[in-house]
Amino acid sequence: MLAALLIAPGRLEVKEVPDPVCPQGGLIVKVKACGICTSDVKMSKKGHRALVYPRILGHEVSGVVEESNNEQFKEGDRVQLAPGLRCGDCIACKRRADNQCKSRGIFGFTHDGGFAEYVAVPLEGPVMGSLNPLAEGLSFEQAALAEPVACCINAQELAGFLPEDSALIIGGGPMGYLHALLARLKGAERIMVSEINQRRRELALKTECRIIDAKTEDLFHVVTEETKGRGVDALILACSEVGLNESLLKLLAPRGRVSLFSGVPADVSQVRLDLNFVHYGEIRIVGSYGSTATHNAEAIRMISSGELSVEGLVTNIVDLDRIWEGLEYTASRKGMKTVVEV
């Protein structure tokens, strides 16, 4: 089969590789669409702590069952692949926090992913994957967006989003865009998105939120004005270049929550905070990493039902032979989401 194989950081080759073997109790999915994530860009250039080489990247996958050794699915079924693999027996799995499973595996990181014609999915054994069936009217491109949506669901769940919240999202890329849409669905009263990229600010206008030009507008002034001096209830850091600092903390209302959604470089990951401010203001700071199988199922339900519209989020489509173009487009931040059609 044809696949984009990462041999080492900076060395990604589109080449013929052996077809995967159908696992016992599992199946083979013929990939139809696979989204490109900023982590794919990072891995292709610099590597990643969870990456095992050589590796077929891609973890935002949808497609059709090609071969099945599992009674739950048959050949021809349209499916979305949740990227996480889990043991199903540890405390984390039993608490439905399988993204923290002690035997955690991830398609496109520890197991070959969706930048290929086929992907093998184990559904039984020491590590198991998860598949979600797709409604007939749902396109493969939209289904591939379920994993990013699932990550946002996880973050907002952990941050304890409430109706009538006010929210500030730092970063107006694809994930910030999705966070804004989800916050609206949860009943957030005021939503602000701060972004430095003009093109992304223009695209983010579709969310009908207050879009802040981080280069020319004073964030503290805008938040104060929009919240009548109270501050925001929820702060989501959806930008990998911004770390938490005291200036951002001061934008929070009493009992405000901070979601550390994006991983950040080492030079901004070490921060100094006024713990008394956190103490007296009853501030909650939570991390979120990826998503669970349950979050992926919920994301597919929301997209399929029309409850969450992802129309317009995909602004670039490439085929497997042009995957470098898709990676460069994602890195350039010229638009929103790139999807590889296989």
Order of alpha helices (4+ residues) and beta strands (2+ residues): beta-beta-beta-alpha-beta-beta-beta-alpha-beta-beta-beta-alpha-alpha-beta-alpha-beta-alpha-beta-alpha-beta-alpha-beta-alpha-alpha-beta-alpha-beta-alpha-beta
